[in-house]
Structures are given as structure tokens and as C-alpha cells.
């Protein structure tokens, strides 16, 4: 299923969190926090000013991004869990 977010929304795939700590301890699924890092899968065309002028998106598909802990809405597309959020929920792009 193809999915294109509208306006200034972004579709993000969470990256998997580490299975082990720096000391080598294995973290069980129940103790893991959901990662706040992801990869942009798709973007909308951007927001519009009151004048109708398009505001270009600052992120693009493939960018690795950080977002707030409670950002976005979880959805499932083709059996994959993704997040859809406003571009303003993204805190930054990882270079």
C-alpha cells in the first residue's frame, strides 16, 4: 500500500534500540524504551502560509531524525509499525 502524508506531516520508521548495554548486559523487551530516533519514509508537500504560498519541508525521505518521546501517532501499514507526525515534532536531523 502506498501512503503519502498530507501537508506538513512526516511518516517515520523507528530504528531498533540496542539489544545490549555498553557493559554487555542483554536488555529484555519489557525493559526497553521505544526509541526516539527514526528514518523518514515519506513526507507531505509542506504547509501553506495564509497567502497560499507553500512552505518547503526541511526533511526528506531517508533522513535520520530525532523526535520527542510522545510525538506522533502509531499506525500499521503492510504489517509494519510506523509513526506519522507533524514536521514540527521532529527535534533535529542526524548528520
C-alpha positions as semicolon CSV with decimal commas, in nm:
position;residue;x (nm);y (nm);z (nm)
1;X;0,000;0,000;0,000
2;X;0,140;0,339;-0,097
3;X;0,096;0,614;0,159
4;X;0,168;0,986;0,119
5;X;0,129;1,213;0,422
6;X;-0,065;1,537;0,374
7;X;0,055;1,892;0,434
8;X;0,344;1,913;0,684
9;X;0,319;1,557;0,812
10;X;0,602;1,302;0,804
11;X;0,596;0,920;0,806
12;X;0,878;0,780;1,023
13;X;1,009;0,427;1,083
14;X;1,160;0,384;1,431
15;X;1,512;0,244;1,440
16;X;1,561;-0,062;1,655
17;X;1,703;0,004;2,000
18;X;2,015;-0,169;2,125
19;X;1,976;-0,526;2,248
20;X;2,272;-0,493;2,489
21;X;2,408;-0,228;2,722
22;X;2,762;-0,093;2,688
23;X;2,864;-0,343;2,958
24;X;2,724;-0,637;2,759
25;X;2,401;-0,697;2,953
26;X;2,107;-0,808;2,738
27;X;1,802;-0,582;2,772
28;X;1,469;-0,773;2,777
29;X;1,182;-0,646;2,557
30;X;0,978;-0,549;2,863
31;X;1,252;-0,313;2,988
32;X;1,323;-0,141;2,656
33;X;1,200;0,209;2,590
34;X;1,071;0,293;2,246
35;X;1,346;0,466;2,052
36;X;1,320;0,836;1,981
37;X;1,521;0,802;1,663
38;X;1,389;0,706;1,323
39;X;1,418;0,726;0,948
40;X;1,186;0,940;0,738
41;X;0,991;0,717;0,499
42;X;0,769;0,976;0,329
43;X;0,682;1,344;0,357
44;X;0,389;1,564;0,264
45;X;0,416;1,858;0,027
46;X;0,455;2,111;0,313
47;X;0,244;2,362;0,499
48;X;0,090;2,669;0,338
49;X;0,105;3,031;0,450
50;X;-0,216;3,233;0,471
51;X;-0,127;3,371;0,128
52;X;-0,130;3,016;-0,014
53;X;0,247;3,006;-0,064
54;X;0,398;2,661;0,002
55;X;0,649;2,627;0,287
56;X;0,904;2,367;0,180
57;X;0,975;2,074;0,414
58;X;1,309;2,074;0,598
59;X;1,339;1,694;0,595
60;X;1,335;1,441;0,312
61;X;1,284;1,066;0,278
62;X;1,588;0,880;0,408
63;X;1,685;1,139;0,672
64;X;1,764;1,003;1,020
65;X;1,578;1,214;1,276
66;X;1,524;1,257;1,650
67;X;1,175;1,323;1,784
68;X;1,004;1,373;2,118
69;X;0,916;1,076;2,337
70;X;0,540;1,121;2,294
71;X;0,546;1,252;1,936
72;X;0,335;1,116;1,656
73;X;0,058;0,866;1,609
74;X;0,142;0,498;1,572
75;X;-0,004;0,332;1,263
76;X;0,045;-0,005;1,095
77;X;0,098;-0,022;0,719
78;X;0,158;-0,355;0,548
79;X;0,232;-0,514;0,887
80;X;0,498;-0,255;0,977
81;X;0,460;-0,018;1,273
82;X;0,527;0,342;1,172
83;X;0,473;0,689;1,316
84;X;0,301;0,979;1,148
85;X;0,383;1,318;1,296
86;X;0,398;1,686;1,212
87;X;0,732;1,814;1,092
88;X;0,743;2,042;1,398
89;X;0,754;1,729;1,623
90;X;1,097;1,646;1,478
91;X;1,373;1,783;1,700
92;X;1,657;1,751;1,451
93;X;1,825;1,562;1,170
94;X;2,120;1,335;1,249
95;X;2,408;1,409;1,014
